[in-house]
Amino acid sequence: MIAGSRRLPVRHLSIRVPWHDAGWAGSVCDKPSANTSCRVLPRIAESKDDAAEECVKSRSFADLPPSDLPPCLAERASFMAPFPITLRKTHPYTKRNPESHGHFLPTRYTMRPYTAACVPFRWMLIEESAELVNLYDLGYQPDREPDLGFGTDWIQDRSNQLVMLDTFFGAVRPEESLCFFYAKDTPLSASARRVIVGVGLVLTVDAPVEYQYSIENPPHRSVLWERNVEHSIRPGFKEGFLFPYRELIEIANEQGLDPQQFLAFAPDEAFWSFSHGSEHVSHDEAIASVLSCLRALERIQDVHSGPWGRAMDWLDRQLNRLWRMRGPFPGFGSALAAFLGDGGNLVAYEIAEESAKSSSDGNIDPWPAFERIIQAPGTASDSVKEQIGEGFARAWSSMTAQRKELLRLLSRFSLTSDQAKRFFNRDGRPVSLDDASLIENPYLLYELDRMSLDSISVMNIDRGMLPGNAVLKAHPLPESSRLTDKVDPRRVRALVVAALEQGAEQGHTLLPRALLSTFIDSMPLESDCPIGPVVLAGVSNSLEGVVATAKMAKDTVGFQLRRFVDTGEMIRRTVKKRVGPKSQRHHGGNDFESAVNDSLGDLPEDSEDAEIEIKARAEKAAALEEIYASRLSVLVGAAGTGKTTLLKMLCELEEVEGGGILLLAPTGKARVQLETRTGVTGGLTIAQFLSRYGDRYDTSTHQYLVTGSPDRCRDYRTVIVDECSMLTEEQLAALLDALSGVDRLVLVGDPRQLPPIGSGRPFVDIVRELEPEEIEHRILQVDRGYAKLTIPRRQRGATRADLLLAGWFGGIQDPAADEIWNRLENEEINEISFESWSDWEDLRTKLLELIVRELDLASLDDEVGFECSLGATTHNGGTFFWRSRAPDAPIKAERWQILSPVRGADHGVANLNRLVQQTFRKSWLSKAMSHSQYRKIHLPVGPQGIIYGDKVINLKNSGDRQVFPKRLSYVANGDVGIVVGNYKTKNQKKLFPFVEVEFTSQPGHDYDFKLGEFGGEEGTPPLELAYALTVHKSQGSEFGITFVVLPDPCWPLSRELLYTALTRQQNRVVVLHQGDLRNLRRYASDKHSDIARRLTNLFSPPNPVSFEVEGVEKFLEEGLIHRTKRGDLVRSKSEAIIANELLAQGVDRYEYEAALSLSDGRTRYPDFTVVDDDTGERFYWEHLGLLHNPEYEARWNRKLEEYRAASILPHQEGGGKAGTLIVTRDDERGGIDTQAIADLIRDVLVG
């Protein structure tokens, strides 16, 4: 090791690798162009040539000339190659700056078999090095760095490089350090969490390789940053293993499983240790990682055979070794830093070095050595003396025993310096939290810190509290800290909190005990925590104030975070008081029928259309009257029913307009649409609004907070919130907490869309609370605080086929809605078309052909036509993207949109975006990739290679961007726009160092994104390509034409996702489905409901019932489903009654919605089919509900005629040759006569 470096205590190693579909064994991918996951790494994104790689796909690197080797090789894509690979490395500045690097020659670098060329990028960054140098007292000298004549972020001098690299690799010890191979992105998950792909033991670490030079005694020298690290993973997996992720993709596809369940994620607490290429991994982080791997292998061996028992045995041995290496005080350095400041870690390393000389056992208490030093600082080494002087010695001497005990306690956990400081320094923690409380319950470190940006994990604390019997025996915890056993109330409470937080991420605001236990059992705990009913009853007192018990159905008990008790009470109280009998409703002399007619104009000339329009206007008038009168109301309705049209009418009422109107929405695009359609300006996203009042939105952690602050908005009498189905409980509660003096709060949305990303489903729950039980059977579906629009009027005439299909998945109560499946197969329909595909190549071909057809392009080479579809203007045969000159000039970025349920895989949005860009933007890509001095646009930026003219989406809320012309400089997460600059004109000497984007939410304004935001080894670029979006990202937006890609199987598919995907279009939707179209029908079942899967208790105790859905157990809220006694899920309560009566009378072999092929080739789906095996008679039962909607009635009459034509006649007529039809209806109250149903079954079916 070079002078100035330091030999640190042993650390483990993370090694980043790109996703590879052929197992990292030294070959090109089997499907190179389909691998978009590897492009998340900048060096691959910049150089990957899909066409070239396709020519050599699956070939071994050993058989390829250097010119054909893919860029992933430099990112360790061959770490399992059994053969050596030699490259010639050229310094990146040799061509860029020949004055300083012209003497650098291409240098041979050989990667030996089973090695990874590791680069710790963070250690090579000048900005990061300052902290590391200070932390470890390294001999890095800034004045050694050469003056290159241009700026650089990286260390250049050989000696400085070796100081950093020798220190880094010196902590990686052969036969001691584990190496964790991980990927930043895989096709198995859209999560940003790191995925561990393999684990081995470090066998060797090679010496550094210096560049070769053309001259002797060169003025400037450097070393290659890579160092070969040989690992122990070999075929057979005796000393290490790889996860079978490639095989699991196939298994998941075949069985319709969620592949993410089989992934081993790096622990969240170790996110930055699994970053920057290669990084140190602490013993604690390694333990957590190994436990994560063990849990994943347990799940994998249930579905895929392999040597997983051997791999788990090996991991068990490593785990035992890691616990010994960890020792009792892994946070000793951070604890000293909390007392001494930045030099604390250095003192800790000095003490560790001295301890290592006397004992190789990690089970050593370093505190006595520290006590000796601080009592006599003069006896310490020179470097320690610099950190500890007489001042610290006096401070230590005067410190109370309790303060010292707290510091010792903190050192038992693998905390960062900042985390230790937060809890040792009284100024950084709640006033009510004293040292004694922390010592008595160390789990408070997790509970009180869990909302921090760099929060302390519960696993971290649990490892410190239960480090193994040998450690605890040699170094017992303070008596007041010590756990009584593994179900000590303090531990149970912390794990319950952690489980409830996990549940909240999945949408639940409370959990029953059984599900709570499942969450805890799935945690990577070294010591289990069995929380049976007796255990939870025994710790009930300790839960108070943090976790509340909540009533569930059937006298069972659930558990809920106090946070959700408070948010629930805020929402519940507001709704009940504003809609309750004491609320003072608004009365005025408005003629609501006239207001509707004045706004909509003349009736259609067609008499049938006029009849429908009259009914649509009648329901609008009734709805308008209710949302005007009520202090809180929900306005619901499917796409195209006119919700925003109605809101415009409300805003135009004199009393409403005069009191001030505030428009709010979850997304920027939804805000703009609301403003545009109501004509009211000044709308805000909810995050924007809450940031202004009482710090109710934390911009760093993105938390929505109920603060109770008196800083509230009092400026508006009417507040309208659109797209409420996207709101979490925390968002809605924070919003209600921030409002005051509001006379009229209108919550608008479609409860059948996807639920929010996060906790609860408050809009659905409020709608359920305010919706009378029989409302579906009223002609005007309006009640106190509730208004529903039911008649689609997006286009005049009959209901559009696309919306009818969406209604099938949205639970529409239409007795003949199943006709849509015949129409789709047998008719050409203007607003919807279907295209089947089999595999990626088929999808690729058909999607491109459909884009050409739907956008009216001349061919796949019609780049001009394609770019004009996005708003480009033409000049001299070329296209240009200019900012819209008029502030209200719409840009065309939302004329069309591709949608997919997933981000990864062939059919995911990442791959589809690349396909579109590579196909239709070839000319501009060529210009962007030119290194000519005359290049007029920027090189491609970011992992996706974004260029001038690309359609992009913004990925995070930002309120401080440069914008021109000046305006509120806020751009919201999810805003879509076009890159309109920078384009270098003849008057411009050079390109500006930023990308300019005009968003559809703010036409006429350019937002600047600095080029530096797109580079670097880590971090998320602020923009992504947006030709294709996930369905979740599209929520709140509308597009002219949509192309919806639906793979089969696809684990994220749900009835709400399909409904949302099929309601994003204004004009037409093209559905590209894999396999048989009718396979999609199954997703109409409640079994595939995301909304019903969530457990909440806003207005009533939840009652989760268990179902097996495609081999996976799921819990669904019984109040949101209709279940028969036989266990079938049906569409309505009336159907459930019929099924139960069939069962009661012994007719137990009925089928629900079974396909019936009619004689004319059509297929229908009767509610119930009963076949008498003895007589051969067939009975078909249709339950109609009420036919108050004229279109429903017309569709039923057509269906009835189809039955007659097929010789299936009503039972009153004695039946027909092909079967007997039984028809029932609800009464006017929406009910059903159970006795009449029983009599009918007995008379017709049982006889």
PyMOL commands that set and color helices and strands:
alter all, ss='L'
color gray80, all
select helices_A, chain A and resi 32-34+37-40+42-47+50-55+61-63+66-68+71-75+93-96+98-101+121-124+126-136+142-144+158-170+245-255+259-262+268-274+283-300+308-326+332-340+344-358+367-375+377-379+382-385+390-398+401-410+417-424+426-428+435-440+444-447+458-465+469-474+489-505+513-521+533-538+540-543+553-555+562-579+592-600+607-629+643-652+654-658+668-678+686-692+724-726+729-738+762-770+775-777+801-809+819-826+840-854+863-869+909-920+922-928+1011-1014+1031-1034+1055-1061+1077-1084+1086-1088+1090-1093+1118-1120+1133-1144+1190-1205+1211-1213+1234-1246
alter helices_A, ss='H'
color red, helices_A
select strands_A, chain A and resi 12-16+85-89+104-105+107-111+115-118+178-183+195-205+212-213+227-231+240-242+264-265+278-281+511-512+547-551+557-561+632-637+661-665+684-685+697-698+703-704+718-721+744-749+782-783+786-789+832-837+873-875+878-880+896-900+951-954+963-964+976-981+994-999+1006-1010+1023-1025+1028-1030+1039-1046+1065-1074+1104-1109+1112-1117+1122-1123+1129-1130+1151-1152+1156-1157+1163-1164+1168-1171+1178-1183+1208-1210+1219-1224
alter strands_A, ss='S'
color yellow, strands_A
deselect
rebuild
show_as cartoon
